[in-house]
Amino acid sequence: MIEIERKFLVNSNNFKTQSYNSFKIKQGFLNTHKERTVRVRLKDDIGYITVKGASSKNGLSRFEWEKEITTNEANSLLKLCENGVIDKTRYEVKTGNHIFEIDEFYGENAGLIIAEIELTSENESFEKPNWLGKEVTGEIKYYNSQLSIIPFNKW
């Protein structure tokens, strides 16, 4: 239940032609404390509740627990969330042995596109597609929980 992940900005829309899957995500946060976040998510019509712990010093890993919940439960919990619900489309792109998840944000975060890759170890190598930009792993302002508080259009 330890998640190892790296985040990157995206420098073009070329990933869209390489995507094999995409879906809409609406998510809010019941808690955005730096030691733990509690997220409620609707991924198309499937609900999830997720608890994430504090990030490691280098920002690469942290505890994550997730459980599927009903759509009705997710919609009810979204009404209880802090201000700043995130609205985005997630694209999945297979590159080498890995899958990049690319989030294109809307609303107050419109214009921001972030790619994430989950790894099995912090020093695992991976192919970098040409649309992958600057690495922002560990930069807290790019965490969804922080984008819900200080959105991209207010930077």
NORTA-V459587 format. One record per residue. RES is the residue in three letters. OMEGA is omega in degrees with one decimal (999 if undefined). Layout:
BEGIN
res->RES omega->OMEGA
res->RES omega->OMEGA
END
This chain:
BEGIN
res->MET omega->171.4
res->ILE omega->179.9
res->GLU omega->175.3
res->ILE omega->-170.4
res->GLU omega->173.1
res->ARG omega->-176.9
res->LYS omega->-179.7
res->PHE omega->166.9
res->LEU omega->-178.6
res->VAL omega->-172.5
res->ASN omega->175.0
res->SER omega->177.4
res->ASN omega->-178.5
res->ASN omega->-180.0
res->PHE omega->-176.3
res->LYS omega->179.4
res->THR omega->179.5
res->GLN omega->-176.3
res->SER omega->175.9
res->TYR omega->-178.2
res->ASN omega->173.4
res->SER omega->178.3
res->PHE omega->178.6
res->LYS omega->176.8
res->ILE omega->171.0
res->LYS omega->-178.4
res->GLN omega->176.5
res->GLY omega->-176.0
res->PHE omega->173.8
res->LEU omega->-179.5
res->ASN omega->178.9
res->THR omega->177.1
res->HIS omega->-176.5
res->LYS omega->178.7
res->GLU omega->-179.1
res->ARG omega->171.7
res->THR omega->175.9
res->VAL omega->-173.9
res->ARG omega->171.0
res->VAL omega->-175.0
res->ARG omega->165.7
res->LEU omega->178.6
res->LYS omega->-164.6
res->ASP omega->-178.3
res->ASP omega->179.4
res->ILE omega->-179.2
res->GLY omega->177.5
res->TYR omega->166.9
res->ILE omega->-173.9
res->THR omega->173.1
res->VAL omega->177.8
res->LYS omega->177.4
res->GLY omega->178.1
res->ALA omega->177.7
res->SER omega->172.0
res->SER omega->-177.5
res->LYS omega->-179.3
res->ASN omega->176.7
res->GLY omega->-174.8
res->LEU omega->-173.5
res->SER omega->174.2
res->ARG omega->177.6
res->PHE omega->175.0
res->GLU omega->174.5
res->TRP omega->-178.3
res->GLU omega->178.9
res->LYS omega->175.4
res->GLU omega->176.5
res->ILE omega->-179.0
res->THR omega->176.6
res->THR omega->178.8
res->ASN omega->177.7
res->GLU omega->-180.0
res->ALA omega->179.2
res->ASN omega->177.5
res->SER omega->-179.7
res->LEU omega->177.6
res->LEU omega->178.0
res->LYS omega->-179.4
res->LEU omega->-173.8
res->CYS omega->172.9
res->GLU omega->177.2
res->ASN omega->174.1
res->GLY omega->177.2
res->VAL omega->-178.8
res->ILE omega->177.9
res->ASP omega->-175.8
res->LYS omega->168.8
res->THR omega->177.0
res->ARG omega->176.2
res->TYR omega->176.6
res->GLU omega->-178.4
res->VAL omega->175.8
res->LYS omega->178.3
res->THR omega->-176.1
res->GLY omega->-179.3
res->ASN omega->-174.1
res->HIS omega->174.5
res->ILE omega->172.2
res->PHE omega->172.1
res->GLU omega->-176.5
res->ILE omega->-179.1
res->ASP omega->173.1
res->GLU omega->-173.1
res->PHE omega->178.3
res->TYR omega->177.9
res->GLY omega->-177.6
res->GLU omega->177.5
res->ASN omega->179.9
res->ALA omega->-178.5
res->GLY omega->179.9
res->LEU omega->175.4
res->ILE omega->-177.0
res->ILE omega->174.9
res->ALA omega->176.7
res->GLU omega->175.2
res->ILE omega->175.9
res->GLU omega->-177.0
res->LEU omega->177.7
res->THR omega->174.2
res->SER omega->-175.9
res->GLU omega->-178.1
res->ASN omega->179.0
res->GLU omega->178.4
res->SER omega->179.9
res->PHE omega->177.6
res->GLU omega->177.9
res->LYS omega->178.8
res->PRO omega->-174.8
res->ASN omega->178.9
res->TRP omega->-179.5
res->LEU omega->-178.0
res->GLY omega->-176.2
res->LYS omega->175.3
res->GLU omega->179.7
res->VAL omega->177.0
res->THR omega->177.2
res->GLY omega->176.2
res->GLU omega->-168.8
res->ILE omega->-176.8
res->LYS omega->178.9
res->TYR omega->175.8
res->TYR omega->179.3
res->ASN omega->179.7
res->SER omega->178.7
res->GLN omega->176.4
res->LEU omega->177.1
res->SER omega->-178.8
res->ILE omega->178.6
res->ILE omega->-176.2
res->PRO omega->-176.5
res->PHE omega->-176.1
res->ASN omega->177.4
res->LYS omega->-179.7
res->TRP omega->999
END
